[in-house]
Amino acid sequence: MRYALLINERPEAYDGLSADERAAISAEYVTLMKDERMISGERLQPADTATTVRVQGGEMRVTDGPFADTKEIFGGFYIVEAGDLDEALELAARIPAARLGGSVEVRPLVEL
């Protein structure tokens, strides 16, 4: 079964970390991409580069940046092939954001 691992980062998670600590965390993400169960994954640009679109009364409304001010920002995702939910959860627990104050939402993909 395929799962999306939706990575929510705490914006200040890297504050106070040395360049070596940041490099080590980045290396963890690279290592995860080498796992044979990983289908794809991408990191997003910072939330302040986002544009939010809503349609109200048939009119498009555009807002710069994320719509809501939250403690976590959607930072990226992986698509994985896992035997079951427990296996997907094991992969999610390896994502650095999960231990740096963020979270990883694990959601099964709709199989057509």
C-alpha distances in whole Angstrom, upper triangle without the diagonal:
4,7,10,13,16,19,22,25,29,31,34,31,33,36,39,36,38,37,36,34,32,32,30,28,27,27,24,22,23,22,18,18,19,16,14,11,12,12,14,16,20,22,24,28,30,30,34,33,31,32,31,31,32,34,36,39,38,38,36,37,36,36,36,34,31,32,32,33,31,31,27,26,23,23,20,16,14,10,8,6,6,6,7,9,11,10,9,13,14,14,15,18,19,19,23,23,22,25,28,28,25,21,18,16,12,11,7,8,9,8,12
4,7,10,13,16,19,22,26,28,31,28,30,33,36,34,35,34,34,31,29,29,28,25,24,24,22,19,20,19,16,15,17,14,13,9,10,9,11,13,16,19,21,25,26,26,30,29,27,28,28,28,29,31,34,36,35,36,33,34,33,33,32,30,28,29,29,30,28,28,24,23,20,20,17,13,10,7,6,4,6,9,9,10,12,11,9,12,14,12,13,17,17,17,21,21,20,23,25,26,22,19,15,14,10,9,6,6,8,8,11
4,6,9,13,16,19,22,25,27,25,27,30,33,31,33,32,31,29,27,27,26,23,22,22,20,17,19,18,15,14,17,14,14,10,10,10,11,12,14,17,18,22,24,23,27,26,24,26,25,26,27,29,32,35,34,34,32,32,30,30,30,27,25,26,25,27,24,24,21,20,16,17,14,10,8,6,5,6,7,10,9,8,11,10,7,10,12,10,10,14,15,14,18,18,17,20,22,22,19,15,12,10,7,5,4,5,9,10,14
4,6,9,12,16,19,21,24,22,24,27,30,28,30,29,29,27,25,25,24,21,20,21,18,15,17,18,14,14,16,15,15,12,10,10,10,9,11,13,15,19,20,20,23,23,21,22,22,23,24,26,29,32,31,31,29,28,27,27,26,24,21,22,22,23,21,21,18,16,13,13,10,7,6,5,6,9,10,14,13,11,13,12,9,11,13,11,10,13,14,13,16,15,15,18,20,20,16,13,10,8,6,5,6,7,10,12,15
4,6,10,12,16,18,21,19,21,24,26,25,27,26,26,23,21,22,21,17,17,18,15,13,15,16,12,12,15,14,15,12,10,11,10,9,11,12,14,17,18,18,22,22,20,22,22,24,25,28,30,34,33,33,30,29,27,26,26,23,20,22,21,22,19,18,15,14,11,11,9,5,5,6,8,11,11,15,13,11,13,12,8,9,11,9,6,10,11,9,12,11,11,15,16,16,13,10,6,6,5,7,9,10,14,16,19
4,7,10,13,15,18,17,19,22,25,23,26,25,26,23,21,22,21,17,17,19,16,13,16,17,14,14,18,17,18,16,13,14,12,10,10,10,11,15,15,15,18,19,17,19,18,20,22,25,27,31,30,30,27,26,24,23,22,19,16,18,17,18,15,15,12,10,7,8,6,5,7,9,11,14,15,18,17,14,16,15,12,12,14,12,9,12,13,10,12,10,11,14,15,14,11,8,5,5,6,8,11,12,15,18,21
4,6,10,12,15,13,15,18,21,20,22,22,22,19,17,18,18,14,14,16,14,11,15,16,13,14,17,17,19,17,14,15,13,10,10,9,10,13,13,13,17,17,16,19,19,21,23,26,29,33,32,31,28,27,24,23,22,18,16,18,17,17,14,13,9,8,6,6,5,5,8,11,13,17,17,20,19,17,17,17,13,13,14,12,9,11,11,8,9,7,8,11,11,11,8,6,5,7,9,11,14,15,19,21,24
4,7,9,12,11,14,16,19,19,22,22,22,19,17,19,19,15,15,18,16,14,17,19,16,17,21,21,23,21,18,19,17,14,13,11,11,13,12,11,15,16,15,18,17,20,22,25,28,31,31,30,27,25,23,21,20,16,13,15,14,13,10,9,6,5,4,6,7,9,12,15,17,20,21,24,22,19,20,20,16,15,17,15,11,13,14,10,10,7,8,11,10,9,5,5,6,8,11,13,17,18,21,24,27
4,6,9,7,10,12,16,15,18,18,19,16,14,17,17,13,13,17,15,13,17,18,17,18,21,21,24,22,20,21,19,15,14,11,11,12,10,10,14,15,15,18,19,22,24,28,30,33,33,32,29,27,24,22,20,16,14,16,15,13,10,8,5,5,6,6,9,11,14,17,19,23,23,26,25,22,22,22,19,17,18,16,13,14,14,10,9,6,8,10,8,7,5,7,9,11,14,17,20,22,25,28,30
4,6,5,9,10,13,14,17,18,19,16,14,18,18,14,15,19,17,16,20,21,20,21,25,25,28,26,23,25,22,19,17,14,14,14,11,11,14,16,16,20,20,23,25,29,31,34,35,33,30,27,25,22,20,16,14,16,14,12,9,6,5,6,9,9,12,15,18,21,23,26,26,29,28,25,25,25,22,20,21,19,16,16,16,13,11,8,9,10,7,6,5,8,11,14,17,20,23,25,28,31,34
4,6,8,9,12,13,16,17,19,16,14,17,18,15,16,19,18,17,20,22,21,22,26,26,29,28,25,26,23,20,17,14,13,12,9,9,11,14,14,18,19,22,24,28,30,34,34,32,29,26,23,20,18,14,13,16,14,11,9,7,7,7,10,9,13,16,19,23,25,28,29,32,31,28,28,28,25,23,24,22,19,19,19,16,13,10,13,13,10,9,9,12,14,17,20,22,26,27,30,33,35
4,6,5,9,10,14,15,17,14,13,16,17,14,16,19,19,18,21,23,22,24,27,28,31,30,27,29,26,22,20,16,16,15,12,12,14,17,18,21,22,26,28,32,34,37,38,36,32,29,27,23,21,17,16,19,17,14,12,10,9,10,13,12,16,19,22,25,27,31,31,34,33,30,29,29,26,24,25,23,20,20,20,17,14,11,14,13,9,9,10,14,17,19,23,25,29,30,33,36,39
4,6,8,9,12,13,15,12,10,14,14,11,13,16,15,15,18,20,19,21,24,25,28,27,24,26,24,20,19,15,16,15,13,14,16,18,19,23,24,28,30,33,35,39,39,37,34,32,29,26,23,20,18,21,19,16,14,11,10,11,13,12,15,17,20,23,25,28,28,31,30,27,26,26,24,22,22,20,17,17,16,13,10,8,11,10,6,7,8,12,14,18,21,24,27,28,32,34,37
4,6,6,9,10,11,9,7,11,12,9,11,14,14,14,17,19,19,21,23,24,28,27,25,27,24,20,19,15,16,15,13,15,17,19,20,24,25,29,32,35,37,41,41,39,36,33,30,27,24,21,20,23,21,19,17,14,13,13,15,13,16,18,20,24,26,29,29,33,32,29,29,28,25,24,23,21,19,18,17,14,11,10,13,12,8,10,11,15,17,20,23,26,29,30,34,36,39
4,6,9,11,13,11,10,13,15,13,14,18,18,18,21,23,23,24,27,28,32,31,29,30,28,24,22,18,18,17,15,16,17,20,21,25,27,30,33,37,38,42,42,40,37,34,31,27,25,21,21,24,22,19,18,15,15,15,18,16,19,22,24,28,29,33,33,36,35,33,32,31,29,27,27,25,23,22,21,18,14,13,16,14,11,12,14,17,20,23,26,29,32,34,37,39,42
4,7,10,12,10,10,13,14,14,16,18,19,20,22,23,24,26,28,29,33,33,30,33,30,27,25,21,22,21,18,20,21,23,25,29,30,34,37,40,42,46,46,44,40,38,34,31,28,25,25,27,26,23,21,18,18,19,21,19,22,25,27,30,31,35,35,38,37,34,33,33,31,29,28,27,24,23,22,20,16,15,18,16,12,14,16,20,22,26,29,32,35,36,40,42,45
4,7,8,6,6,10,10,10,12,15,15,16,19,20,21,23,25,26,30,30,28,30,28,24,23,19,20,20,18,20,22,23,25,29,31,35,37,41,43,47,47,44,41,38,35,32,29,26,26,28,27,24,22,19,18,19,21,18,20,23,24,28,29,32,33,36,35,33,31,30,28,27,26,24,22,21,19,17,13,14,16,14,11,14,16,19,21,25,27,30,33,35,38,40,43
4,5,5,6,9,10,11,12,14,16,17,19,20,22,23,25,27,30,31,29,31,28,25,24,21,22,21,20,23,24,25,27,31,33,37,40,43,46,49,49,47,43,41,37,34,31,28,28,31,30,27,26,23,22,22,23,21,22,25,26,30,31,34,34,37,37,35,33,32,30,29,28,26,25,23,21,19,16,17,19,17,15,17,19,22,24,28,30,33,36,37,41,42,45
4,5,5,6,9,10,10,12,14,16,16,18,20,21,23,25,29,29,27,29,26,24,22,19,20,19,19,22,23,24,26,30,32,36,39,43,45,49,48,46,42,40,37,34,31,28,28,31,30,28,26,24,22,22,23,20,21,24,25,28,29,33,33,36,36,35,34,32,30,29,28,25,24,23,21,19,16,17,20,18,16,19,20,23,24,28,30,33,35,36,40,41,44
4,5,5,6,9,10,10,13,15,15,16,19,20,21,23,27,28,26,28,26,23,22,20,22,22,21,24,26,26,29,32,35,38,41,45,47,51,50,48,44,42,39,36,33,30,30,33,32,30,28,25,24,24,24,21,22,24,24,28,28,31,32,35,35,33,32,30,29,28,26,24,23,22,19,18,15,17,19,18,16,19,21,23,24,28,29,32,35,36,39,41,44
4,5,5,6,9,10,11,13,14,15,17,19,20,22,26,26,24,27,25,22,21,18,20,20,20,23,24,25,27,31,33,36,39,43,45,49,48,46,43,41,37,35,32,28,28,31,30,27,25,22,21,21,22,19,20,22,22,26,26,29,30,33,32,31,29,27,26,25,23,21,20,19,16,15,12,13,16,14,12,16,17,19,21,24,26,29,32,33,37,39,42
4,5,5,6,9,10,11,13,14,16,17,19,21,24,25,22,25,22,19,18,15,17,17,16,19,21,22,24,27,29,33,36,39,42,46,45,43,39,37,34,31,28,25,25,28,27,25,23,21,19,18,19,16,17,19,20,24,24,28,28,32,31,30,29,27,25,24,23,20,19,18,16,14,11,12,15,14,12,15,16,18,19,23,25,28,30,31,35,36,39
4,5,5,6,9,10,10,12,14,16,17,19,23,23,21,23,21,18,17,15,18,18,18,21,23,23,25,29,31,34,37,41,44,47,46,45,41,39,36,33,30,27,27,31,30,28,26,24,21,21,21,17,18,19,20,23,24,27,28,31,31,30,29,27,25,24,23,20,20,19,16,14,12,14,17,16,15,18,18,20,21,24,25,28,30,31,35,36,39
4,5,5,6,9,10,10,13,15,16,17,21,22,20,23,21,18,18,16,19,20,20,23,25,25,27,31,33,36,39,42,45,48,48,46,42,41,38,35,32,29,28,32,31,29,27,24,22,21,21,18,18,19,19,22,22,25,26,29,29,28,26,24,23,22,20,18,18,17,13,12,10,13,15,14,13,17,17,19,19,23,24,27,29,30,34,35,38
4,5,5,7,9,10,11,13,15,16,20,20,18,21,19,16,15,13,16,17,17,20,22,23,24,28,29,32,35,39,41,45,44,43,39,37,34,32,29,26,25,28,27,25,23,20,18,18,17,14,15,16,16,20,20,23,23,27,27,25,24,22,20,19,18,15,15,14,11,9,7,9,12,11,10,14,14,15,16,19,21,24,26,27,31,32,35
4,5,5,6,9,10,11,13,15,19,19,16,19,16,14,13,11,14,15,16,19,21,21,22,26,28,31,34,37,40,44,43,41,37,36,33,31,28,25,24,28,27,26,24,21,19,17,17,13,13,14,15,18,19,22,23,26,27,25,25,22,20,20,19,16,15,15,12,10,9,11,14,14,13,16,15,17,16,20,21,24,26,26,30,31,34
4,5,5,6,9,10,11,13,17,18,16,18,16,14,14,14,17,18,19,22,25,24,26,29,31,34,37,40,43,47,46,44,40,39,36,34,32,28,28,31,30,29,27,25,22,21,20,16,16,16,15,18,19,21,22,25,26,25,24,22,20,20,18,15,16,16,12,11,10,13,15,15,15,18,18,19,18,21,22,25,26,27,31,31,34
4,5,5,6,9,10,11,15,15,14,17,15,13,14,13,17,19,20,22,25,25,26,29,30,33,36,39,42,46,45,43,40,39,36,34,32,28,27,30,29,28,25,23,20,19,18,15,14,14,13,16,16,19,19,22,23,22,20,18,17,17,14,12,12,12,8,8,7,11,12,12,13,16,16,16,15,18,19,22,23,24,28,29,32
4,5,5,7,9,10,14,14,11,14,12,10,10,10,13,16,17,19,22,22,23,26,27,30,32,36,39,42,41,40,36,35,32,31,29,25,24,27,27,26,23,22,18,17,15,12,11,11,10,13,14,17,18,21,22,21,20,18,16,16,14,11,11,12,9,7,7,10,12,13,13,16,15,15,13,16,17,19,21,22,25,26,29
4,5,5,7,9,13,14,11,13,12,10,11,11,15,17,19,22,24,23,24,28,29,32,34,38,41,44,43,42,38,37,34,33,30,27,27,30,30,29,27,25,22,20,18,15,13,13,12,14,14,17,19,22,23,22,22,19,17,18,17,13,14,15,12,10,11,14,16,17,17,20,18,18,17,19,19,22,23,23,26,27,30
4,5,5,7,11,12,10,13,13,12,14,14,18,20,22,25,27,27,27,31,32,34,37,40,43,47,45,44,41,40,37,36,34,31,29,32,32,31,29,27,23,22,21,18,16,15,13,15,14,16,17,20,21,21,20,17,16,17,15,12,13,14,10,10,11,14,16,16,17,21,19,19,17,20,19,22,23,23,27,27,30
4,5,5,9,9,8,11,10,10,12,13,17,19,21,23,26,26,26,29,30,32,34,37,40,44,43,42,38,38,35,34,32,29,27,30,30,29,27,25,21,20,18,16,13,12,9,11,10,13,14,17,18,17,17,14,12,13,12,8,10,11,8,8,10,13,14,15,16,19,17,16,14,16,15,18,19,20,23,24,27
4,5,8,9,6,8,7,7,10,12,15,18,21,23,26,25,25,28,29,31,33,36,39,43,41,40,37,36,34,33,31,28,27,30,30,30,27,26,23,21,18,16,13,11,8,10,10,12,14,17,19,19,19,16,14,16,14,11,12,14,11,11,13,15,16,18,19,21,19,18,16,17,16,18,19,19,22,22,25
4,6,8,7,10,10,11,13,15,19,22,24,26,29,28,28,31,32,34,37,40,43,46,45,44,40,40,38,37,35,32,31,34,33,33,31,30,26,25,22,19,16,15,12,13,11,13,15,18,20,20,20,16,15,17,15,12,14,16,13,13,15,18,19,20,22,24,22,21,19,21,19,21,21,21,24,24,26
4,5,6,9,10,12,15,17,20,23,26,27,31,30,30,32,33,35,37,40,43,46,45,44,41,41,38,37,36,33,31,34,34,34,31,29,26,25,22,20,17,15,11,12,9,10,11,14,16,17,16,12,12,14,12,9,12,14,11,12,15,18,18,19,21,24,22,20,17,19,17,19,19,19,22,22,25
4,5,8,10,13,16,19,22,26,28,30,33,32,31,34,34,36,38,40,43,46,45,44,41,41,39,39,37,35,33,35,35,36,33,32,28,27,24,22,19,16,12,11,9,9,10,12,15,17,16,13,13,16,14,11,14,16,14,15,19,21,21,23,25,27,25,23,19,20,18,19,18,18,21,20,23
4,6,9,11,15,18,21,25,27,28,31,30,29,32,32,33,35,37,41,43,42,42,39,39,37,37,36,33,31,33,33,33,31,30,26,25,22,20,17,14,10,9,5,5,6,9,12,13,13,10,9,12,12,9,12,14,13,14,18,19,19,21,23,25,23,20,17,17,14,15,14,15,18,17,20
4,6,8,11,14,17,21,23,25,28,27,26,28,29,30,32,35,38,41,39,39,36,36,34,33,32,29,28,30,30,31,28,27,24,22,19,17,14,11,7,6,4,6,9,12,14,14,15,12,10,13,13,9,11,14,13,12,16,17,17,20,22,23,21,19,15,16,14,15,14,14,17,17,20
4,7,11,14,17,21,23,24,28,26,25,27,27,29,31,33,36,39,37,37,34,34,32,32,31,29,27,29,30,31,29,28,25,23,19,18,14,11,7,5,5,7,10,14,15,16,17,14,12,16,16,13,14,17,16,15,19,19,20,23,24,25,23,20,17,17,15,15,14,13,15,15,17
4,7,11,13,17,20,21,24,22,22,24,24,26,28,30,34,37,35,35,31,31,29,29,28,25,24,26,27,28,26,26,22,20,16,15,11,8,6,5,7,10,13,17,18,18,19,17,14,17,17,13,14,17,16,14,17,18,19,22,22,24,21,19,16,16,15,15,15,13,16,16,19
4,7,10,13,16,18,21,19,19,21,22,24,26,29,32,35,34,33,30,29,27,26,25,22,21,24,24,25,23,23,19,16,13,11,7,5,4,6,9,12,15,18,19,18,20,17,14,16,16,13,13,16,14,12,14,14,16,19,19,21,17,16,13,14,14,14,15,14,17,18,21
4,6,10,13,14,17,16,15,18,19,21,24,27,30,34,32,31,27,27,24,23,22,19,18,21,22,23,21,21,17,14,11,9,6,6,7,9,12,16,18,22,22,21,22,20,17,18,19,16,15,17,16,13,14,14,16,19,19,20,17,16,14,15,15,16,18,17,20,21,23
4,7,9,11,14,13,13,16,18,21,24,27,30,33,32,31,27,26,23,22,20,17,16,19,20,20,19,18,15,12,9,6,4,7,9,12,15,19,21,24,24,23,24,22,19,19,20,17,15,17,16,12,13,12,15,17,16,17,15,15,13,15,16,18,20,19,22,24,26
4,6,8,11,9,10,13,15,17,20,24,27,30,29,27,24,22,19,18,16,13,13,16,17,17,16,17,14,10,8,5,5,8,11,14,18,21,23,27,27,25,26,25,21,22,23,19,17,20,19,15,15,14,16,19,17,18,15,15,15,16,18,18,21,20,23,25,27
4,7,8,7,8,12,14,17,21,24,27,30,29,27,23,22,18,17,14,11,12,16,17,17,16,17,14,11,10,7,9,12,15,18,21,25,27,31,30,28,30,28,25,25,26,23,21,22,21,18,17,15,19,21,18,19,17,18,17,19,21,22,24,24,26,28,30
4,6,6,8,11,14,17,20,24,26,30,29,27,23,21,18,15,12,9,10,14,14,13,14,14,12,8,9,7,10,14,17,20,23,27,29,32,32,29,30,29,26,25,26,24,21,22,22,18,17,15,18,19,17,17,15,17,17,19,21,23,25,25,28,30,32
4,5,5,9,11,14,17,21,23,27,26,24,21,18,15,12,10,6,6,10,10,10,11,12,10,7,8,8,11,14,18,21,24,28,29,33,32,29,30,30,26,25,27,24,22,23,23,19,18,15,18,20,18,17,15,16,17,18,21,22,25,24,27,30,31
4,5,8,11,14,17,21,23,27,26,24,20,17,14,11,8,5,7,10,11,11,12,14,13,10,11,11,14,18,21,24,28,31,33,36,35,33,34,33,30,29,31,28,25,27,27,23,22,19,22,23,20,20,18,20,21,22,25,25,28,28,30,33,34
4,7,10,13,17,20,23,26,25,23,19,17,13,11,8,6,8,12,14,14,15,17,15,12,12,12,14,17,21,23,27,30,32,36,35,33,34,33,30,30,31,28,26,28,27,23,23,20,23,25,22,22,20,21,21,22,25,25,28,27,29,32,33
4,7,10,13,17,19,23,22,20,16,14,10,9,6,4,6,9,11,13,14,16,14,11,11,11,13,16,19,22,25,29,31,34,33,31,33,32,28,28,30,27,25,27,27,23,23,20,22,25,23,22,19,20,20,20,23,23,25,24,26,29,30
4,7,10,13,16,19,19,16,12,10,7,6,5,5,7,8,12,14,16,18,17,14,13,15,16,18,22,24,27,31,33,36,35,33,35,34,30,31,33,30,27,30,30,26,26,23,26,28,26,25,22,23,23,22,25,24,26,25,26,29,30
4,7,10,13,16,16,14,10,8,6,5,6,7,6,6,10,13,15,18,17,14,13,15,17,19,22,23,27,30,32,35,34,31,34,33,30,30,32,30,27,29,30,27,27,24,25,28,26,25,22,22,22,21,23,23,25,24,25,28,29
4,7,10,13,12,10,7,6,5,7,9,10,10,9,13,16,18,21,20,17,16,18,19,21,24,25,28,31,33,36,35,33,35,35,31,32,34,32,29,32,33,29,30,27,28,31,30,28,25,25,24,23,25,24,25,24,24,27,28
4,6,10,10,8,6,5,7,8,12,13,12,10,13,17,19,22,21,19,18,21,22,23,26,26,30,32,34,37,35,33,36,36,32,33,35,34,31,33,34,31,32,29,30,33,32,30,27,26,26,24,26,24,26,24,24,28,28
4,7,6,5,4,6,9,11,15,16,16,13,16,20,22,26,25,23,22,24,25,26,29,29,32,34,36,39,37,35,38,38,35,35,38,36,34,36,38,34,35,32,33,36,35,33,30,29,29,27,28,26,28,26,25,28,28
4,5,5,7,7,11,13,17,18,17,15,17,21,23,27,26,25,24,27,28,29,32,32,35,37,39,41,40,37,40,41,37,37,41,39,36,39,40,37,38,35,35,38,37,35,32,31,31,29,30,29,30,29,28,31,31
4,5,8,10,14,16,20,22,21,18,21,25,27,30,30,28,28,31,31,32,35,35,38,40,42,44,42,40,43,44,40,41,44,42,39,42,44,41,42,38,39,42,41,39,36,35,34,32,34,31,33,31,30,33,32
4,7,10,13,16,20,22,21,19,22,26,28,31,31,29,28,30,30,31,34,34,37,39,41,43,42,40,43,43,40,40,43,42,39,42,43,40,41,38,39,42,41,39,36,35,34,32,33,31,32,30,29,32,31
4,6,10,13,16,19,19,17,20,24,26,30,29,27,26,29,29,30,33,33,37,39,41,44,42,40,43,43,40,40,43,41,39,41,42,39,40,37,38,41,40,38,35,34,34,32,33,31,33,31,30,33,32
4,6,10,13,16,16,14,18,21,24,27,26,24,23,25,26,27,30,30,34,36,39,41,40,38,41,41,37,38,41,38,36,38,39,36,37,34,35,38,36,35,32,31,31,29,31,29,31,29,28,31,31
4,7,10,13,13,11,15,18,21,24,24,22,21,24,25,26,30,30,34,37,39,42,40,38,40,40,37,37,40,38,35,37,38,35,35,32,33,36,34,32,30,30,29,28,30,29,31,29,29,32,32
4,7,10,11,10,13,16,19,22,22,19,19,21,22,24,27,29,32,35,37,40,39,37,39,39,35,35,38,36,33,35,36,32,32,29,31,34,32,30,27,28,28,27,29,28,30,28,29,32,32
4,6,8,7,11,13,16,19,19,16,17,19,21,23,27,28,32,35,37,40,39,36,38,38,34,34,37,34,31,33,34,30,30,27,29,31,29,27,25,25,26,25,28,27,30,29,30,33,33
4,7,8,11,12,15,18,18,15,16,17,19,22,26,28,31,35,36,40,38,36,38,37,34,34,36,33,30,32,32,29,28,25,27,30,27,26,23,24,25,25,28,28,30,29,31,34,34
4,6,9,10,12,15,14,11,12,14,16,19,23,25,28,32,34,37,36,33,35,34,31,30,32,30,27,29,29,25,25,21,24,26,23,22,20,21,22,22,25,25,28,27,29,32,33
4,6,7,9,12,11,9,10,12,14,17,21,23,26,30,31,34,33,30,32,32,28,27,30,27,24,26,27,23,23,19,21,24,21,20,17,18,19,19,22,22,25,24,26,29,31
4,7,9,13,13,11,12,15,17,19,23,25,28,31,32,35,34,31,33,33,29,28,31,29,26,28,29,25,25,22,23,25,23,21,19,19,20,19,22,22,25,25,26,30,31
4,6,10,10,10,11,15,17,19,23,25,28,31,32,35,33,29,31,32,28,27,30,28,25,26,27,24,24,20,21,23,21,19,16,17,18,18,21,22,25,25,27,30,32
4,7,9,9,12,14,18,20,24,26,29,32,33,36,34,30,31,32,29,27,29,28,24,25,27,23,22,19,20,21,19,16,15,16,18,19,22,23,27,27,29,33,35
4,5,7,10,13,16,18,22,24,26,30,30,33,31,27,28,29,26,24,26,25,21,22,23,20,19,15,16,18,16,13,11,13,15,15,19,20,24,25,27,31,33
4,7,10,12,16,18,21,24,26,29,29,32,30,26,27,27,24,22,24,23,19,20,21,18,17,13,14,15,13,10,9,11,14,15,19,21,24,26,28,32,34
4,7,9,12,14,17,20,22,26,26,29,27,23,24,24,21,19,21,20,16,17,18,15,14,10,11,13,11,9,6,8,10,12,16,18,21,23,25,29,31
4,6,9,12,15,18,21,24,25,28,27,24,25,25,21,20,22,20,17,18,18,15,14,11,12,15,13,11,8,10,11,12,16,17,21,21,24,27,30
4,6,8,12,15,18,21,22,25,24,21,23,22,19,18,20,18,15,16,17,13,14,11,12,15,14,13,9,9,9,10,13,14,17,18,21,24,26
4,7,11,14,17,20,22,25,24,22,23,22,18,18,19,17,14,16,16,12,12,9,12,14,13,13,10,10,10,12,14,16,19,19,22,25,27
4,7,10,13,17,19,22,22,20,21,20,16,16,18,15,12,15,14,11,12,10,12,15,15,15,12,11,10,11,13,14,16,16,19,21,24
4,7,10,13,15,19,18,17,18,16,13,14,15,12,10,13,13,10,12,11,13,16,16,17,13,12,9,9,10,11,13,13,16,18,21
4,6,10,12,16,16,15,16,14,11,12,13,10,9,13,12,10,13,13,14,17,18,19,15,13,10,11,10,11,12,12,15,17,19
4,7,10,13,14,13,15,13,10,13,14,11,11,14,14,13,16,16,16,20,21,22,18,16,12,12,10,10,10,9,12,13,16
4,6,10,11,11,12,10,7,11,11,9,10,13,13,13,16,17,17,20,22,23,20,17,13,13,10,10,10,10,13,13,16
4,7,9,10,12,9,8,12,12,10,12,15,15,16,20,20,20,23,25,26,23,20,16,15,12,12,10,10,13,12,15
4,5,7,8,6,6,9,10,9,11,14,14,15,19,20,19,22,24,25,22,19,16,15,11,12,10,11,14,13,17
4,7,8,6,8,11,11,12,14,16,17,18,22,23,21,24,27,28,25,22,18,17,14,14,12,13,15,14,18
4,6,5,7,9,10,11,13,15,16,18,22,22,20,22,25,26,23,20,17,15,11,11,10,12,14,14,18
4,5,5,6,9,10,10,12,15,16,19,19,17,20,23,22,20,16,13,12,8,9,8,12,14,15,19
4,5,5,6,9,10,11,13,15,18,19,16,18,21,22,20,16,14,13,10,12,12,15,18,18,22
4,5,5,7,9,10,11,13,17,18,16,18,21,22,20,17,14,14,11,12,12,15,18,18,22
4,5,5,6,9,10,11,15,16,14,16,19,20,17,14,11,10,7,9,9,12,15,16,20
4,5,5,6,9,10,13,14,11,14,17,17,15,12,9,9,7,10,11,14,18,19,23
4,5,5,7,9,13,14,12,13,17,18,16,13,11,12,10,13,14,17,21,21,25
4,5,5,7,11,12,11,13,16,17,15,13,10,11,10,13,14,16,19,20,24
4,5,5,9,9,8,10,13,14,12,9,6,8,7,11,13,15,19,20,24
4,6,8,9,6,8,11,12,11,9,8,10,10,14,16,19,22,24,27
4,6,9,8,9,11,13,12,11,10,13,13,16,18,20,24,25,28
4,6,6,8,9,11,10,9,8,11,12,15,17,19,23,24,28
4,5,6,6,9,9,9,10,13,15,18,21,22,26,28,31
4,5,5,7,5,6,7,11,13,17,20,21,25,27,30
4,6,6,5,5,6,10,12,15,18,21,24,27,30
4,6,7,8,10,13,15,19,22,24,28,30,34
4,6,8,11,15,17,21,24,26,29,32,35
4,7,10,13,16,20,23,25,29,31,35
4,7,10,13,16,20,22,25,28,31
4,7,10,13,16,19,22,25,28
4,6,10,13,15,19,21,24
4,6,10,12,16,18,22
4,7,10,13,15,19
4,6,9,12,16
4,7,9,12
4,6,9
4,6
4
